[in-house]
Amino acid sequence: MKNIILLLLLSIFVSTAFAQVRPAQTTKAPGVMIGLDSTLVKMEYARWNNDNPEEQWEKFSTPDRIIYYCKTSGNVNKSNVAHVYDFDENGVNVKYTTIATQEKFKYACDYLNTIALRNKYIYEFQGVNENNQGVWVSSKAITNYSGCNCGNLKVTVTGNLNGETLSDFVEYCPVKPGKSGELIAIEYMALN
């Protein structure tokens, strides 16, 4: 009788151990994707929108550019942000730009520096260039982090963009300026 009770308790214990709730696997957010086809970029955002109903990205497109705009998100740093993908004549992504309000400038720089520190200096701050833009250059380890096989990246952060200077980056931008009335652009390009 004791053996039956012990076996019963053991089977309950084992089944309880295997029935533990495992954390849901998180979906990786769309990102740099330089060197990828436009179809893959669209598929990534479709997957992201399906997996994350609280954060939706609207698509605006032209023949050589796709803009994804996040109107609302649970993460305040992702709301009112645009991701701009520029494509060459073969439909391959050659440049990725994030456009946000000027108030997110500190967040953007801290984000790049945090990535650099957590990932053994995957980005190295190069300083400020002649156009008063912050410049970072990636190490070869960027392919492991970004998911693109594009070699090293050059990241340029440009602040204080208004209507005139913004047109250098994109003709149409759905991002609404914040209190300062200005935007920032974070531009990623392959360093070849």
N, CA, C and O atoms as a DFTB+ gen file, in Angstrom:
768 C
 N C O
     1  1       0.819      -1.188       0.000
     2  2       0.000       0.000       0.000
     3  2       0.868       1.258       0.000
     4  3       0.582       2.229      -0.700
     5  1       1.952       1.217       0.815
     6  2       2.842       2.368       0.867
     7  2       3.480       2.612      -0.491
     8  3       3.661       3.761      -0.892
     9  1       3.825       1.536      -1.207
    10  2       4.445       1.687      -2.530
    11  2       3.489       2.353      -3.520
    12  3       3.902       3.173      -4.341
    13  1       2.228       1.995      -3.435
    14  2       1.246       2.592      -4.339
    15  2       1.107       4.086      -4.053
    16  3       1.060       4.901      -4.974
    17  1       1.043       4.433      -2.773
    18  2       0.929       5.847      -2.399
    19  2       2.180       6.604      -2.824
    20  3       2.082       7.720      -3.334
    21  1       3.355       6.014      -2.623
    22  2       4.607       6.662      -3.035
    23  2       4.666       6.835      -4.551
    24  3       5.083       7.883      -5.044
    25  1       4.248       5.806      -5.288
    26  2       4.228       5.916      -6.747
    27  2       3.231       6.981      -7.207
    28  3       3.502       7.740      -8.138
    29  1       2.099       7.024      -6.557
    30  2       1.098       8.028      -6.891
    31  2       1.625       9.434      -6.612
    32  3       1.472      10.326      -7.446
    33  1       2.240       9.638      -5.458
    34  2       2.823      10.942      -5.128
    35  2       3.957      11.299      -6.081
    36  3       4.085      12.450      -6.500
    37  1       4.771      10.320      -6.418
    38  2       5.873      10.560      -7.351
    39  2       5.351      10.946      -8.727
    40  3       5.883      11.855      -9.364
    41  1       4.316      10.259      -9.186
    42  2       3.757      10.600     -10.501
    43  2       3.108      11.987     -10.481
    44  3       3.200      12.719     -11.466
    45  1       2.458      12.355      -9.381
    46  2       1.883      13.702      -9.266
    47  2       2.994      14.744      -9.270
    48  3       2.874      15.776      -9.929
    49  1       4.068      14.483      -8.543
    50  2       5.200      15.414      -8.487
    51  2       5.831      15.588      -9.867
    52  3       6.114      16.713     -10.281
    53  1       6.052      14.493     -10.574
    54  2       6.672      14.555     -11.902
    55  2       5.761      15.279     -12.886
    56  3       6.226      16.118     -13.658
    57  1       4.474      14.963     -12.864
    58  2       3.564      15.633     -13.800
    59  2       3.446      17.121     -13.478
    60  3       3.310      17.938     -14.388
    61  1       3.497      17.479     -12.206
    62  2       3.470      18.889     -11.825
    63  2       4.733      19.597     -12.295
    64  3       4.672      20.731     -12.772
    65  1       5.862      18.942     -12.165
    66  2       7.128      19.548     -12.596
    67  2       7.137      19.797     -14.100
    68  3       7.625      20.834     -14.548
    69  1       6.613      18.873     -14.877
    70  2       6.588      19.044     -16.331
    71  2       5.492      20.010     -16.794
    72  3       5.553      20.537     -17.905
    73  1       4.503      20.235     -15.947
    74  2       3.394      21.104     -16.332
    75  2       3.638      22.564     -15.963
    76  3       2.758      23.400     -16.170
    77  1       4.802      22.888     -15.428
    78  2       5.108      24.273     -15.065
    79  2       4.982      25.175     -16.285
    80  3       5.330      24.794     -17.402
    81  1       4.487      26.349     -16.048
    82  2       4.314      27.311     -17.133
    83  2       5.680      27.848     -17.536
    84  3       6.450      28.328     -16.704
    85  1       5.956      27.758     -18.811
    86  2       7.212      28.298     -19.337
    87  2       6.936      29.700     -19.858
    88  3       5.866      29.961     -20.407
    89  1       7.901      30.607     -19.686
    90  2       7.669      31.960     -20.192
    91  2       7.499      31.948     -21.704
    92  3       8.159      31.189     -22.415
    93  1       6.616      32.789     -22.171
    94  2       6.377      32.882     -23.611
    95  2       7.624      33.418     -24.295
    96  3       8.296      34.311     -23.781
    97  1       7.917      32.870     -25.439
    98  2       9.079      33.320     -26.194
    99  2       8.770      34.691     -26.786
   100  3       7.751      34.879     -27.450
   101  1       9.675      35.653     -26.534
   102  2       9.425      36.998     -27.027
   103  2       9.812      37.102     -28.491
   104  3      10.735      36.436     -28.958
   105  1       9.097      37.938     -29.192
   106  2       9.352      38.172     -30.604
   107  2      10.390      39.272     -30.728
   108  3      10.301      40.296     -30.050
   109  1      11.369      39.066     -31.585
   110  2      12.390      40.080     -31.803
   111  2      11.808      41.185     -32.675
   112  3      11.231      40.920     -33.730
   113  1      11.967      42.422     -32.223
   114  2      11.433      43.569     -32.962
   115  2      12.203      43.779     -34.258
   116  3      13.401      43.506     -34.323
   117  1      11.517      44.265     -35.292
   118  2      12.222      44.580     -36.543
   119  2      13.277      45.649     -36.288
   120  3      13.097      46.525     -35.442
   121  1      14.362      45.568     -37.017
   122  2      15.448      46.507     -36.786
   123  2      16.159      46.905     -38.048
   124  3      15.530      47.288     -39.035
   125  1      17.476      46.816     -38.017
   126  2      18.330      47.354     -39.071
   127  2      18.032      46.732     -40.435
   128  3      17.698      47.469     -41.364
   129  1      18.131      45.468     -40.592
   130  2      17.808      44.705     -41.805
   131  2      18.480      45.216     -43.082
   132  3      17.917      45.077     -44.168
   133  1      19.669      45.803     -42.968
   134  2      20.413      46.242     -44.159
   135  2      20.892      45.008     -44.915
   136  3      21.367      44.043     -44.316
   137  1      20.761      45.054     -46.231
   138  2      21.168      43.935     -47.069
   139  2      20.056      42.946     -47.339
   140  3      20.251      41.984     -48.082
   141  1      18.880      43.167     -46.743
   142  2      17.754      42.258     -46.951
   143  2      16.795      42.815     -47.997
   144  3      16.736      44.022     -48.231
   145  1      16.062      41.929     -48.605
   146  2      15.082      42.265     -49.630
   147  2      13.875      42.968     -49.002
   148  3      13.565      42.743     -47.832
   149  1      13.200      43.814     -49.775
   150  2      12.038      44.551     -49.274
   151  2      10.921      43.615     -48.816
   152  3      10.181      43.941     -47.889
   153  1      10.798      42.467     -49.455
   154  2       9.772      41.492     -49.064
   155  2      10.018      40.990     -47.649
   156  3       9.072      40.816     -46.881
   157  1      11.278      40.756     -47.298
   158  2      11.605      40.292     -45.948
   159  2      11.310      41.369     -44.907
   160  3      10.845      41.064     -43.809
   161  1      11.578      42.614     -45.248
   162  2      11.275      43.716     -44.329
   163  2       9.769      43.763     -44.069
   164  3       9.347      43.880     -42.919
   165  1       8.964      43.674     -45.113
   166  2       7.508      43.686     -44.970
   167  2       7.023      42.501     -44.141
   168  3       6.128      42.645     -43.309
   169  1       7.617      41.329     -44.368
   170  2       7.234      40.131     -43.614
   171  2       7.547      40.292     -42.131
   172  3       6.754      39.870     -41.290
   173  1       8.683      40.892     -41.794
   174  2       9.059      41.093     -40.392
   175  2       8.056      41.994     -39.677
   176  3       7.653      41.706     -38.549
   177  1       7.655      43.077     -40.325
   178  2       6.676      43.971     -39.699
   179  2       5.299      43.329     -39.617
   180  3       4.582      43.554     -38.642
   181  1       4.910      42.544     -40.602
   182  2       3.629      41.833     -40.543
   183  2       3.633      40.857     -39.366
   184  3       2.654      40.765     -38.625
   185  1       4.739      40.131     -39.202
   186  2       4.867      39.197     -38.077
   187  2       4.810      39.957     -36.758
   188  3       4.113      39.546     -35.831
   189  1       5.548      41.072     -36.673
   190  2       5.575      41.870     -35.446
   191  2       4.174      42.391     -35.114
   192  3       3.746      42.304     -33.963
   193  1       3.454      42.929     -36.100
   194  2       2.106      43.447     -35.858
   195  2       1.151      42.343     -35.415
   196  3       0.284      42.581     -34.574
   197  1       1.297      41.139     -35.969
   198  2       0.447      40.015     -35.562
   199  2       0.744      39.563     -34.142
   200  3      -0.174      39.221     -33.397
   201  1       2.024      39.556     -33.756
   202  2       2.419      39.069     -32.436
   203  2       2.266      40.111     -31.336
   204  3       2.263      39.750     -30.159
   205  1       2.137      41.392     -31.677
   206  2       2.101      42.473     -30.688
   207  2       0.940      43.426     -30.965
   208  3       1.146      44.504     -31.523
   209  1      -0.272      43.042     -30.582
   210  2      -1.427      43.891     -30.886
   211  2      -1.395      45.248     -30.181
   212  3      -2.059      46.183     -30.630
   213  1      -0.637      45.376     -29.085
   214  2      -0.575      46.656     -28.376
   215  2       0.371      47.654     -29.042
   216  3       0.400      48.825     -28.663
   217  1       1.140      47.204     -30.027
   218  2       2.069      48.087     -30.737
   219  2       1.954      47.808     -32.232
   220  3       2.418      46.775     -32.713
   221  1       1.348      48.710     -32.949
   222  2       1.121      48.514     -34.380
   223  2       1.902      49.534     -35.198
   224  3       1.964      50.713     -34.850
   225  1       2.494      49.065     -36.285
   226  2       3.279      49.901     -37.186
   227  2       2.535      50.026     -38.510
   228  3       2.252      49.026     -39.169
   229  1       2.217      51.281     -38.899
   230  2       1.553      51.552     -40.175
   231  2       2.602      51.671     -41.271
   232  3       3.706      52.162     -41.037
   233  1       2.245      51.213     -42.478
   234  2       3.190      51.238     -43.601
   235  2       2.821      52.324     -44.600
   236  3       1.662      52.468     -44.989
   237  1       3.843      53.090     -45.009
   238  2       3.741      54.056     -46.104
   239  2       4.863      53.690     -47.059
   240  3       5.987      53.457     -46.617
   241  1       4.591      53.633     -48.358
   242  2       5.669      53.209     -49.252
   243  2       5.691      53.985     -50.557
   244  3       4.675      54.493     -51.032
   245  1       6.890      54.053     -51.114
   246  2       7.154      54.580     -52.448
   247  2       7.987      53.507     -53.143
   248  3       8.366      52.531     -52.494
   249  1       8.283      53.643     -54.418
   250  2       9.039      52.581     -55.093
   251  2      10.398      52.249     -54.459
   252  3      10.812      51.089     -54.485
   253  1      11.095      53.231     -53.897
   254  2      12.428      52.951     -53.354
   255  2      12.522      53.131     -51.843
   256  3      13.622      53.160     -51.291
   257  1      11.379      53.252     -51.170
   258  2      11.405      53.502     -49.732
   259  2      10.148      52.954     -49.080
   260  3       9.054      53.030     -49.640
   261  1      10.325      52.391     -47.868
   262  2       9.192      51.978     -47.039
   263  2       9.359      52.673     -45.700
   264  3      10.442      52.667     -45.114
   265  1       8.274      53.274     -45.219
   266  2       8.273      53.929     -43.914
   267  2       7.274      53.193     -43.038
   268  3       6.122      53.007     -43.429
   269  1       7.708      52.771     -41.851
   270  2       6.818      52.192     -40.859
   271  2       6.725      53.179     -39.710
   272  3       7.741      53.658     -39.206
   273  1       5.502      53.481     -39.298
   274  2       5.260      54.490     -38.269
   275  2       4.495      53.879     -37.110
   276  3       3.445      53.267     -37.304
   277  1       5.022      54.045     -35.902
   278  2       4.363      53.551     -34.692
   279  2       3.625      54.716     -34.039
   280  3       4.239      55.613     -33.461
   281  1       2.302      54.685     -34.141
   282  2       1.499      55.774     -33.586
   283  2       1.411      55.648     -32.071
   284  3       1.606      56.631     -31.355
   285  1       1.122      54.455     -31.579
   286  2       1.025      54.227     -30.137
   287  2       1.698      52.915     -29.776
   288  3       1.731      51.966     -30.559
   289  1       2.230      52.896     -28.572
   290  2       2.896      51.698     -28.072
   291  2       2.854      51.730     -26.556
   292  3       2.712      52.795     -25.955
   293  1       2.977      50.566     -25.940
   294  2       3.096      50.501     -24.497
   295  2       4.412      51.095     -24.018
   296  3       4.517      51.528     -22.871
   297  1       5.409      51.118     -24.880
   298  2       6.717      51.700     -24.578
   299  2       6.731      53.125     -25.111
   300  3       6.677      53.333     -26.324
   301  1       6.804      54.109     -24.219
   302  2       6.738      55.518     -24.613
   303  2       7.856      55.897     -25.587
   304  3       7.685      56.824     -26.379
   305  1       8.984      55.207     -25.544
   306  2      10.089      55.529     -26.446
   307  2       9.874      55.004     -27.865
   308  3      10.619      55.368     -28.775
   309  1       8.867      54.155     -28.064
   310  2       8.560      53.659     -29.409
   311  2       7.381      54.390     -30.038
   312  3       7.187      54.306     -31.251
   313  1       6.591      55.103     -29.243
   314  2       5.451      55.842     -29.784
   315  2       5.935      57.035     -30.591
   316  3       6.941      57.658     -30.252
   317  1       5.215      57.347     -31.660
   318  2       5.530      58.486     -32.527
   319  2       6.956      58.381     -33.070
   320  3       7.733      59.334     -33.009
   321  1       7.280      57.210     -33.597
   322  2       8.603      56.930     -34.171
   323  2       8.396      56.339     -35.562
   324  3       7.457      55.575     -35.786
   325  1       9.274      56.696     -36.491
   326  2       9.213      56.132     -37.847
   327  2      10.501      55.385     -38.149
   328  3      11.588      55.840     -37.795
   329  1      10.376      54.241     -38.801
   330  2      11.516      53.486     -39.323
   331  2      11.465      53.620     -40.839
   332  3      10.466      53.269     -41.466
   333  1      12.533      54.124     -41.420
   334  2      12.585      54.380     -42.860
   335  2      13.609      53.446     -43.484
   336  3      14.772      53.437     -43.082
   337  1      13.180      52.660     -44.465
   338  2      14.060      51.729     -45.174
   339  2      14.210      52.202     -46.612
   340  3      13.221      52.322     -47.335
   341  1      15.443      52.470     -47.030
   342  2      15.731      52.871     -48.412
   343  2      16.285      51.673     -49.170
   344  3      17.119      50.932     -48.651
   345  1      15.813      51.487     -50.412
   346  2      16.184      50.322     -51.210
   347  2      16.885      50.743     -52.491
   348  3      16.623      51.816     -53.035
   349  1      17.784      49.880     -52.967
   350  2      18.443      50.138     -54.250
   351  2      17.555      49.629     -55.387
   352  3      16.428      49.195     -55.152
   353  1      18.065      49.684     -56.611
   354  2      17.265      49.282     -57.781
   355  2      16.905      47.799     -57.779
   356  3      15.994      47.388     -58.498
   357  1      17.607      46.987     -56.981
   358  2      17.312      45.554     -56.895
   359  2      16.373      45.214     -55.738
   360  3      16.078      44.042     -55.503
   361  1      15.903      46.229     -55.019
   362  2      15.002      45.991     -53.894
   363  2      15.706      45.563     -52.629
   364  3      15.086      44.952     -51.759
   365  1      16.999      45.870     -52.501
   366  2      17.780      45.502     -51.319
   367  2      17.926      46.730     -50.423
   368  3      18.229      47.823     -50.902
   369  1      17.709      46.544     -49.126
   370  2      17.799      47.638     -48.163
   371  2      19.245      48.120     -48.035
   372  3      20.129      47.341     -47.677
   373  1      19.488      49.400     -48.327
   374  2      20.841      49.963     -48.253
   375  2      20.997      50.967     -47.119
   376  3      22.119      51.282     -46.723
   377  1      19.883      51.472     -46.594
   378  2      19.955      52.446     -45.505
   379  2      18.716      52.310     -44.632
   380  3      17.606      52.117     -45.126
   381  1      18.930      52.415     -43.321
   382  2      17.843      52.348     -42.351
   383  2      17.935      53.599     -41.484
   384  3      18.998      53.908     -40.945
   385  1      16.824      54.317     -41.350
   386  2      16.808      55.541     -40.550
   387  2      15.640      55.485     -39.579
   388  3      14.522      55.130     -39.956
   389  1      15.906      55.838     -38.327
   390  2      14.862      55.993     -37.326
   391  2      14.655      57.483     -37.120
   392  3      15.618      58.220     -36.909
   393  1      13.412      57.932     -37.179
   394  2      13.100      59.342     -36.956
   395  2      12.168      59.433     -35.756
   396  3      11.165      58.724     -35.676
   397  1      12.515      60.322     -34.821
   398  2      11.736      60.485     -33.596
   399  2      11.751      61.959     -33.186
   400  3      12.394      62.787     -33.832
   401  1      11.039      62.270     -32.113
   402  2      11.026      63.649     -31.629
   403  2      12.371      64.001     -31.013
   404  3      13.090      63.127     -30.529
   405  1      12.706      65.287     -31.033
   406  2      13.977      65.776     -30.487
   407  2      14.127      65.387     -29.020
   408  3      15.244      65.175     -28.548
   409  1      13.018      65.292     -28.298
   410  2      13.064      64.953     -26.878
   411  2      13.639      63.556     -26.642
   412  3      14.049      63.242     -25.524
   413  1      13.676      62.723     -27.667
   414  2      14.216      61.365     -27.521
   415  2      15.699      61.294     -27.878
   416  3      16.252      60.200     -27.988
   417  1      16.350      62.444     -28.060
   418  2      17.767      62.478     -28.435
   419  2      18.632      61.788     -27.380
   420  3      19.479      60.958     -27.709
   421  1      18.411      62.137     -26.115
   422  2      19.198      61.534     -25.036
   423  2      18.952      60.030     -24.990
   424  3      19.888      59.251     -24.811
   425  1      17.686      59.618     -25.151
   426  2      17.370      58.197     -25.157
   427  2      18.121      57.482     -26.280
   428  3      18.651      56.390     -26.072
   429  1      18.169      58.087     -27.464
   430  2      18.843      57.468     -28.615
   431  2      20.330      57.286     -28.353
   432  3      20.879      56.215     -28.609
   433  1      20.982      58.320     -27.845
   434  2      22.423      58.222     -27.567
   435  2      22.695      57.234     -26.439
   436  3      23.633      56.441     -26.518
   437  1      21.873      57.282     -25.386
   438  2      22.033      56.323     -24.290
   439  2      21.816      54.899     -24.780
   440  3      22.515      53.983     -24.346
   441  1      20.854      54.700     -25.679
   442  2      20.567      53.385     -26.244
   443  2      21.791      52.831     -26.968
   444  3      22.180      51.685     -26.744
   445  1      22.398      53.641     -27.833
   446  2      23.588      53.183     -28.565
   447  2      24.744      52.891     -27.615
   448  3      25.454      51.901     -27.788
   449  1      24.936      53.742     -26.617
   450  2      26.015      53.509     -25.659
   451  2      25.746      52.280     -24.797
   452  3      26.678      51.547     -24.465
   453  1      24.487      52.044     -24.429
   454  2      24.142      50.857     -23.646
   455  2      24.387      49.591     -24.450
   456  3      24.921      48.615     -23.923
   457  1      24.000      49.595     -25.725
   458  2      24.276      48.442     -26.589
   459  2      25.779      48.207     -26.650
   460  3      26.242      47.068     -26.580
   461  1      26.532      49.286     -26.780
   462  2      27.991      49.178     -26.858
   463  2      28.551      48.539     -25.596
   464  3      29.414      47.665     -25.680
   465  1      28.079      48.958     -24.437
   466  2      28.597      48.429     -23.177
   467  2      28.173      46.984     -22.937
   468  3      28.988      46.162     -22.519
   469  1      26.916      46.670     -23.197
   470  2      26.417      45.313     -22.951
   471  2      27.002      44.294     -23.916
   472  3      27.090      43.110     -23.593
   473  1      27.392      44.738     -25.075
   474  2      27.877      43.824     -26.104
   475  2      29.345      44.045     -26.432
   476  3      29.758      43.949     -27.588
   477  1      30.121      44.339     -25.408
   478  2      31.579      44.490     -25.546
   479  2      31.940      45.469     -26.655
   480  3      32.687      45.159     -27.584
   481  1      31.387      46.644     -26.518
   482  2      31.707      47.746     -27.429
   483  2      31.429      47.403     -28.888
   484  3      32.288      47.550     -29.757
   485  1      30.213      46.944     -29.127
   486  2      29.802      46.639     -30.496
   487  2      29.738      47.920     -31.325
   488  3      29.968      47.892     -32.534
   489  1      29.425      49.047     -30.673
   490  2      29.493      50.362     -31.316
   491  2      30.550      51.185     -30.597
   492  3      30.631      51.168     -29.368
   493  1      31.348      51.895     -31.355
   494  2      32.359      52.772     -30.766
   495  2      32.040      54.204     -31.178
   496  3      31.895      54.505     -32.362
   497  1      31.934      55.078     -30.185
   498  2      31.625      56.478     -30.454
   499  2      32.822      57.134     -31.125
   500  3      33.929      57.108     -30.588
   501  1      32.602      57.723     -32.300
   502  2      33.672      58.363     -33.069
   503  2      33.760      59.859     -32.809
   504  3      34.711      60.513     -33.236
   505  1      32.778      60.395     -32.115
   506  2      32.763      61.825     -31.842
   507  2      31.708      62.524     -32.669
   508  3      30.784      61.908     -33.199
   509  1      31.874      63.827     -32.761
   510  2      30.934      64.660     -33.500
   511  2      31.608      65.102     -34.789
   512  3      32.744      65.575     -34.765
   513  1      30.914      64.951     -35.919
   514  2      31.501      65.329     -37.207
   515  2      31.298      66.820     -37.487
   516  3      30.765      67.551     -36.653
   517  1      31.728      67.256     -38.663
   518  2      31.660      68.678     -39.030
   519  2      30.233      69.213     -39.130
   520  3      30.028      70.426     -39.083
   521  1      29.260      68.343     -39.264
   522  2      27.854      68.756     -39.329
   523  2      27.165      68.677     -37.970
   524  3      25.937      68.715     -37.885
   525  1      27.964      68.568     -36.907
   526  2      27.469      68.477     -35.536
   527  2      26.578      67.252     -35.329
   528  3      25.571      67.325     -34.624
   529  1      26.949      66.128     -35.943
   530  2      26.223      64.870     -35.811
   531  2      27.072      63.901     -34.987
   532  3      28.283      63.805     -35.188
   533  1      26.436      63.188     -34.064
   534  2      27.131      62.139     -33.332
   535  2      27.318      60.934     -34.228
   536  3      26.382      60.525     -34.916
   537  1      28.534      60.343     -34.235
   538  2      28.833      59.230     -35.137
   539  2      29.362      58.045     -34.332
   540  3      30.255      58.197     -33.498
   541  1      28.794      56.855     -34.593
   542  2      29.263      55.600     -34.029
   543  2      29.621      54.675     -35.182
   544  3      29.009      54.744     -36.248
   545  1      30.610      53.807     -34.975
   546  2      30.952      52.787     -35.968
   547  2      30.940      51.450     -35.248
   548  3      31.442      51.336     -34.129
   549  1      30.367      50.440     -35.888
   550  2      30.241      49.128     -35.260
   551  2      31.486      48.285     -35.470
   552  3      32.319      48.557     -36.335
   553  1      31.579      47.248     -34.641
   554  2      32.628      46.247     -34.818
   555  2      32.071      45.130     -35.693
   556  3      30.906      45.175     -36.088
   557  1      32.883      44.143     -35.993
   558  2      32.425      43.029     -36.831
   559  2      31.347      42.193     -36.144
   560  3      30.630      41.449     -36.813
   561  1      31.221      42.303     -34.825
   562  2      30.224      41.533     -34.088
   563  2      28.807      42.034     -34.327
   564  3      27.859      41.434     -33.821
   565  1      28.633      43.107     -35.078
   566  2      27.298      43.651     -35.320
   567  2      26.398      42.641     -36.019
   568  3      25.182      42.674     -35.829
   569  1      26.957      41.754     -36.814
   570  2      26.121      40.776     -37.526
   571  2      25.384      39.874     -36.549
   572  3      24.264      39.450     -36.833
   573  1      25.988      39.570     -35.402
   574  2      25.320      38.742     -34.400
   575  2      24.185      39.502     -33.729
   576  3      23.183      38.903     -33.339
   577  1      24.330      40.803     -33.593
   578  2      23.337      41.597     -32.879
   579  2      22.206      42.074     -33.787
   580  3      21.039      42.019     -33.399
   581  1      22.534      42.534     -34.970
   582  2      21.538      43.189     -35.823
   583  2      20.757      42.234     -36.707
   584  3      19.674      42.581     -37.179
   585  1      21.277      41.052     -36.940
   586  2      20.585      40.113     -37.808
   587  2      20.802      40.386     -39.280
   588  3      20.141      39.779     -40.123
   589  1      21.716      41.289     -39.609
   590  2      21.997      41.541     -41.023
   591  2      23.435      41.143     -41.312
   592  3      24.309      41.274     -40.455
   593  1      23.668      40.672     -42.486
   594  2      25.017      40.276     -42.880
   595  2      25.586      41.382     -43.761
   596  3      25.826      41.190     -44.953
   597  1      25.796      42.538     -43.147
   598  2      26.156      43.720     -43.923
   599  2      27.524      44.277     -43.552
   600  3      27.884      45.363     -44.006
   601  1      28.286      43.566     -42.744
   602  2      29.585      44.095     -42.334
   603  2      29.416      45.171     -41.279
   604  3      28.403      45.216     -40.581
   605  1      30.399      46.026     -41.168
   606  2      30.327      47.099     -40.179
   607  2      29.297      48.147     -40.578
   608  3      29.028      48.371     -41.758
   609  1      28.735      48.777     -39.560
   610  2      27.747      49.829     -39.772
   611  2      28.274      51.161     -39.270
   612  3      29.028      51.220     -38.298
   613  1      27.875      52.212     -39.933
   614  2      28.126      53.570     -39.458
   615  2      26.777      54.121     -39.026
   616  3      25.819      54.115     -39.799
   617  1      26.706      54.596     -37.791
   618  2      25.470      55.139     -37.248
   619  2      25.674      56.630     -37.021
   620  3      26.605      57.040     -36.328
   621  1      24.803      57.431     -37.605
   622  2      24.898      58.881     -37.473
   623  2      23.619      59.397     -36.832
   624  3      22.520      59.133     -37.318
   625  1      23.771      60.142     -35.725
   626  2      22.628      60.724     -35.029
   627  2      22.607      62.219     -35.316
   628  3      23.559      62.936     -35.005
   629  1      21.515      62.679     -35.910
   630  2      21.362      64.088     -36.258
   631  2      20.178      64.656     -35.494
   632  3      19.074      64.118     -35.561
   633  1      20.406      65.737     -34.772
   634  2      19.343      66.377     -34.009
   635  2      18.922      67.691     -34.625
   636  3      19.471      68.131     -35.636
   637  1      17.930      68.314     -33.994
   638  2      17.440      69.643     -34.370
   639  2      16.949      69.712     -35.812
   640  3      17.179      70.706     -36.500
   641  1      16.271      68.658     -36.272
   642  2      15.728      68.659     -37.634
   643  2      14.373      69.356     -37.648
   644  3      13.497      69.049     -36.840
   645  1      14.213      70.284     -38.562
   646  2      12.912      70.922     -38.748
   647  2      12.417      70.578     -40.143
   648  3      12.984      69.698     -40.791
   649  1      11.392      71.234     -40.616
   650  2      10.814      70.908     -41.922
   651  2      11.809      70.945     -43.063
   652  3      11.794      70.065     -43.923
   653  1      12.688      71.961     -43.088
   654  2      13.654      72.090     -44.184
   655  2      14.741      71.020     -44.114
   656  3      15.021      70.350     -45.108
   657  1      15.351      70.861     -42.942
   658  2      16.461      69.910     -42.826
   659  2      15.988      68.469     -42.836
   660  3      16.758      67.573     -43.182
   661  1      14.737      68.225     -42.463
   662  2      14.203      66.864     -42.478
   663  2      14.085      66.333     -43.897
   664  3      14.207      65.129     -44.120
   665  1      13.852      67.214     -44.853
   666  2      13.697      66.765     -46.240
   667  2      14.978      66.146     -46.793
   668  3      14.930      65.449     -47.807
   669  1      16.125      66.383     -46.148
   670  2      17.366      65.708     -46.547
   671  2      17.282      64.210     -46.268
   672  3      17.954      63.418     -46.929
   673  1      16.465      63.818     -45.298
   674  2      16.350      62.418     -44.906
   675  2      15.158      61.732     -45.563
   676  3      15.270      60.599     -46.030
   677  1      14.026      62.411     -45.600
   678  2      12.808      61.796     -46.121
   679  2      11.823      62.891     -46.539
   680  3      11.690      63.912     -45.864
   681  1      11.125      62.660     -47.679
   682  2      10.163      63.655     -48.161
   683  2       8.926      63.697     -47.272
   684  3       8.433      64.774     -46.936
   685  1       8.427      62.527     -46.892
   686  2       7.233      62.445     -46.062
   687  2       7.604      61.795     -44.741
   688  3       8.200      60.719     -44.715
   689  1       7.248      62.454     -43.646
   690  2       7.525      61.884     -42.333
   691  2       6.287      62.022     -41.452
   692  3       5.864      63.142     -41.165
   693  1       5.698      60.905     -41.018
   694  2       4.492      60.967     -40.198
   695  2       4.749      61.342     -38.734
   696  3       3.795      61.564     -37.987
   697  1       6.014      61.415     -38.309
   698  2       6.330      61.717     -36.912
   699  2       5.951      63.161     -36.603
   700  3       6.320      64.083     -37.329
   701  1       5.208      63.340     -35.516
   702  2       4.798      64.677     -35.095
   703  2       5.857      65.239     -34.151
   704  3       6.223      64.577     -33.180
   705  1       6.358      66.454     -34.419
   706  2       7.376      67.044     -33.541
   707  2       6.862      67.194     -32.116
   708  3       5.666      67.371     -31.885
   709  1       7.787      67.118     -31.165
   710  2       7.439      67.268     -29.759
   711  2       7.403      68.729     -29.344
   712  3       7.135      69.608     -30.163
   713  1       7.676      68.989     -28.058
   714  2       7.620      70.348     -27.517
   715  2       8.602      71.284     -28.204
   716  3       8.310      72.467     -28.384
   717  1       9.750      70.772     -28.585
   718  2      10.775      71.613     -29.211
   719  2      10.431      71.955     -30.659
   720  3      10.991      72.895     -31.223
   721  1       9.521      71.205     -31.259
   722  2       9.174      71.428     -32.657
   723  2      10.178      70.825     -33.623
   724  3      10.116      71.083     -34.825
   725  1      11.113      70.014     -33.102
   726  2      12.165      69.442     -33.941
   727  2      12.225      67.928     -33.781
   728  3      11.685      67.364     -32.829
   729  1      12.892      67.285     -34.732
   730  2      13.025      65.828     -34.746
   731  2      14.495      65.436     -34.757
   732  3      15.374      66.269     -34.983
   733  1      14.752      64.137     -34.504
   734  2      16.094      63.575     -34.667
   735  2      16.025      62.438     -35.676
   736  3      14.973      61.833     -35.884
   737  1      17.155      62.164     -36.291
   738  2      17.265      61.032     -37.220
   739  2      18.485      60.219     -36.830
   740  3      19.558      60.772     -36.590
   741  1      18.319      58.903     -36.766
   742  2      19.422      57.977     -36.508
   743  2      19.560      57.146     -37.766
   744  3      18.681      56.350     -38.096
   745  1      20.654      57.331     -38.461
   746  2      20.848      56.731     -39.783
   747  2      21.889      55.613     -39.708
   748  3      22.998      55.824     -39.217
   749  1      21.531      54.426     -40.196
   750  2      22.418      53.263     -40.234
   751  2      22.764      52.975     -41.695
   752  3      21.877      52.843     -42.538
   753  1      24.054      52.882     -41.979
   754  2      24.501      52.540     -43.335
   755  2      25.663      51.563     -43.235
   756  3      26.450      51.610     -42.289
   757  1      25.761      50.681     -44.217
   758  2      26.892      49.750     -44.258
   759  2      28.166      50.534     -44.535
   760  3      28.185      51.448     -45.359
   761  1      29.233      50.159     -43.829
   762  2      30.526      50.820     -44.008
   763  2      31.354      49.956     -44.938
   764  3      32.013      49.025     -44.475
   765  1      31.345      50.224     -46.201
   766  2      32.096      49.410     -47.168
   767  2      33.210      50.207     -47.769
   768  3      33.954      49.695     -48.605
